[in-house]
Amino acid sequence: MYLAARWFPGHLTELDRAECVELLERSEVGRVAFGDPDGPLVMPVNHVMVDDRIVFRTAPRTAIADHVGTGQVSYQIDEFDSYTSSGWSVLARGSAEFVDGVWLTEHDLRPEPWADGRRTLYVCITPTQITGRRVVPV
């Protein structure tokens, strides 16, 4: 049996940068987006935060690895409740670069990927912009 979600009007509010970073810190999974020759591409990854920077692992010779250092990326996390028509979304835009074991040791982190396979490359997104919005029922 299909149950339709109840519709509640919502109020949209902007989140400040500090709240956006807090939501990024509490989240584990997001989507990294970039453009490749075939058009926009969005890939899910799990991440950890170092200050305002987003760090995740990927494998060599993947679309993500091939794009690192070649252009801007964005990273999005969100959470929604269809029943109450509420939720939030955070978008970080910036550049991505590979980081090495020395950098990781200095920051005491080792992000562990959820997906199978060898993910030996560590990617750090340094956002130049972090924005967010929240929808709450009124």
Phi, psi and chi 1 to 4 in degrees:
 res  aa     phi    psi   chi1   chi2   chi3   chi4
   1 MET       -  133.1  169.6 -169.8 -103.3      -
   2 TYR   -91.9  127.1  173.6   76.4      -      -
   3 LEU  -110.2  122.5  -63.6  175.2      -      -
   4 ALA   -74.9  141.9      -      -      -      -
   5 ALA   -69.8  144.3      -      -      -      -
   6 ARG   -72.3  146.6  -68.1 -160.9  -57.7 -178.1
   7 TRP  -105.4  125.6 -177.6   82.1      -      -
   8 PHE  -122.6  133.8  -65.1   99.1      -      -
   9 PRO   -63.1  145.4   10.7  -14.0      -      -
  10 GLY  -122.4  157.7      -      -      -      -
  11 HIS  -110.0  125.2  177.7   69.2      -      -
  12 LEU   -93.7  125.6 -173.9   65.2      -      -
  13 THR  -126.4  148.1   60.6      -      -      -
  14 GLU   -81.7  142.9  -61.8  -67.8  -38.7      -
  15 LEU   -97.9  142.0  -57.2  175.9      -      -
  16 ASP   -79.0  167.4   64.5   25.9      -      -
  17 ARG   -58.9  -40.9 -175.2 -179.6  178.5  100.2
  18 ALA   -61.5  -42.4      -      -      -      -
  19 GLU   -68.4  -36.5 -172.5  170.5    5.0      -
  20 CYS   -61.6  -45.6  -69.3      -      -      -
  21 VAL   -63.9  -39.9  170.1      -      -      -
  22 GLU   -60.6  -42.2  179.7 -177.0  -34.4      -
  23 LEU   -66.4  -38.8  -70.7  167.3      -      -
  24 LEU   -61.7  -40.9  -79.3  160.6      -      -
  25 GLU   -65.6  -35.4  -71.3  171.3  -13.9      -
  26 ARG   -79.7  -20.5  -71.0 -166.6  -27.6 -139.3
  27 SER   -88.3  157.0  -63.1      -      -      -
  28 GLU  -116.5  -24.0  -64.3 -179.1   55.5      -
  29 VAL  -127.2  139.1  176.1      -      -      -
  30 GLY  -149.6 -169.8      -      -      -      -
  31 ARG  -128.3  127.6  -68.5  165.7  -61.1  -77.8
  32 VAL   -95.7  135.6   62.0      -      -      -
  33 ALA  -128.0  143.8      -      -      -      -
  34 PHE  -161.3  167.9   51.7   89.9      -      -
  35 GLY  -100.2  138.0      -      -      -      -
  36 ASP  -124.3  179.0   74.5    4.1      -      -
  37 PRO   -56.9  -24.9  -27.3   35.5      -      -
  38 ASP   -90.4   -3.2  -64.6  -34.2      -      -
  39 GLY   122.1 -169.2      -      -      -      -
  40 PRO   -63.6  145.4  -17.9   28.7      -      -
  41 LEU  -136.9  134.9 -171.7   59.1      -      -
  42 VAL  -126.8  126.7  179.9      -      -      -
  43 MET  -128.4  133.6  -54.6  -68.3  -65.9      -
  44 PRO   -78.0  141.2   27.3  -31.7      -      -
  45 VAL  -146.0  158.9  -63.8      -      -      -
  46 ASN  -103.0  147.1   56.8  -65.5      -      -
  47 HIS  -136.1  166.7   71.6  -86.8      -      -
  48 VAL  -129.5  161.5  -64.5      -      -      -
  49 MET  -111.0  142.7  -65.6  -67.1  -66.4      -
  50 VAL  -128.3  105.1  175.5      -      -      -
  51 ASP    56.4 -121.6  -58.7  -40.2      -      -
  52 ASP   -95.9    8.1  -72.6    0.9      -      -
  53 ARG   -99.0  145.6  -67.3  172.1  -72.5 -170.9
  54 ILE  -105.6  126.3  -58.7  150.9      -      -
  55 VAL  -124.0  133.7 -179.0      -      -      -
  56 PHE  -148.3  170.6   61.7   91.3      -      -
  57 ARG  -111.4  150.5  -70.7  170.3   62.0  175.2
  58 THR  -146.7  171.0 -167.4      -      -      -
  59 ALA   -97.8  154.4      -      -      -      -
  60 PRO   -62.7  155.9  -18.2   29.0      -      -
  61 ARG    57.7   37.4  -64.4  178.5  -60.6  -77.7
  62 THR  -111.3  167.1   60.6      -      -      -
  63 ALA   -58.3  -40.7      -      -      -      -
  64 ILE   -65.2  -50.8  -66.7  173.1      -      -
  65 ALA   -59.6  -39.4      -      -      -      -
  66 ASP   -67.1  -24.2  -69.2  -13.5      -      -
  67 HIS   -89.8  -22.8 -174.3   76.8      -      -
  68 VAL   -56.4  128.9  170.3      -      -      -
  69 GLY    84.3    0.3      -      -      -      -
  70 THR  -106.7   -7.7   66.1      -      -      -
  71 GLY   176.1 -175.8      -      -      -      -
  72 GLN   -75.6  152.0  -64.3  -65.8  -62.6      -
  73 VAL  -130.3  164.5  -60.4      -      -      -
  74 SER  -131.3  158.5   62.2      -      -      -
  75 TYR  -137.4  130.2 -166.8   79.7      -      -
  76 GLN  -129.0  140.5 -177.1 -171.2   27.4      -
  77 ILE  -128.8  156.6   59.9  167.5      -      -
  78 ASP  -164.0  167.3   49.6   48.7      -      -
  79 GLU  -150.5  131.7 -174.9  175.0  -71.2      -
  80 PHE  -135.9  148.9  -63.6  101.7      -      -
  81 ASP  -122.3  103.8 -178.0  -25.5      -      -
  82 SER   -62.9  -32.6  -63.9      -      -      -
  83 TYR   -64.3  -42.6 -175.9   74.2      -      -
  84 THR   -99.6    0.3   62.7      -      -      -
  85 SER    53.6   45.5  -61.3      -      -      -
  86 SER  -128.7  162.7   62.7      -      -      -
  87 GLY   160.9 -171.9      -      -      -      -
  88 TRP  -149.2  161.5   53.7  -96.6      -      -
  89 SER  -147.0  138.7  177.2      -      -      -
  90 VAL  -124.7  135.4  171.1      -      -      -
  91 LEU  -126.6  125.0  179.0   66.0      -      -
  92 ALA  -113.2  133.1      -      -      -      -
  93 ARG  -121.8  140.9  -63.5  178.6 -175.8 -168.3
  94 GLY   173.0 -152.0      -      -      -      -
  95 SER  -112.5  155.3   59.5      -      -      -
  96 ALA  -120.2  142.1      -      -      -      -
  97 GLU  -144.5  157.2   63.1 -176.9  -19.9      -
  98 PHE   -78.7  144.0  -66.4  114.9      -      -
  99 VAL  -122.2  153.4  -68.0      -      -      -
 100 ASP  -105.1  179.5   61.2   17.9      -      -
 101 GLY   -60.7  -32.9      -      -      -      -
 102 VAL   -63.3  -47.0  173.2      -      -      -
 103 TRP   -61.2  -43.5 -171.6   90.3      -      -
 104 LEU   -63.9  -41.4  -66.2  165.4      -      -
 105 THR   -64.5  -41.9  -59.2      -      -      -
 106 GLU   -59.0  -32.9  -72.5  173.4    1.6      -
 107 HIS  -101.0    4.8  -66.8   89.9      -      -
 108 ASP    51.0   57.5 -170.0   30.7      -      -
 109 LEU  -147.6  151.2   86.4  138.1      -      -
 110 ARG  -145.3   86.0  -66.0  -82.6  177.1 -158.6
 111 PRO   -61.8  134.9   19.5  -27.0      -      -
 112 GLU  -106.2  118.7  -69.3  -60.5  -35.2      -
 113 PRO   -71.0  148.0   22.2  -27.5      -      -
 114 TRP   -80.0  -32.4  -70.6    0.8      -      -
 115 ALA   -77.5  153.0      -      -      -      -
 116 ASP   -67.2  164.8  -69.3  -14.2      -      -
 117 GLY   101.8  165.5      -      -      -      -
 118 ARG   -84.1  114.8  -68.8 -165.5   50.9  175.3
 119 ARG  -114.4   88.3  -74.4  169.1  170.2   64.2
 120 THR   -95.1   -6.3   56.8      -      -      -
 121 LEU  -101.7  134.5  -59.5  176.0      -      -
 122 TYR  -105.5  128.0  -66.3   81.8      -      -
 123 VAL  -115.1  135.8  178.5      -      -      -
 124 CYS  -120.8  122.5  177.0      -      -      -
 125 ILE   -96.9  122.9  -61.9  174.0      -      -
 126 THR  -103.9  104.3  -57.5      -      -      -
 127 PRO   -72.0  139.5  -16.7   29.5      -      -
 128 THR   -97.3  -16.5   53.9      -      -      -
 129 GLN  -147.8  132.7  179.2 -176.1   38.2      -
 130 ILE  -130.7  120.7  -58.9  176.5      -      -
 131 THR  -130.8  160.5   59.1      -      -      -
 132 GLY  -159.0  160.2      -      -      -      -
 133 ARG  -140.2  151.7  -60.4 -173.5  -66.3  179.1
 134 ARG  -129.4  138.1 -179.0 -177.7  -55.5  -81.5
 135 VAL  -111.6  124.4  174.3      -      -      -
 136 VAL  -125.5  143.1  -67.3      -      -      -
 137 PRO   -63.0  145.8  -17.1   27.2      -      -
 138 VAL  -107.7      -  -70.6      -      -      -
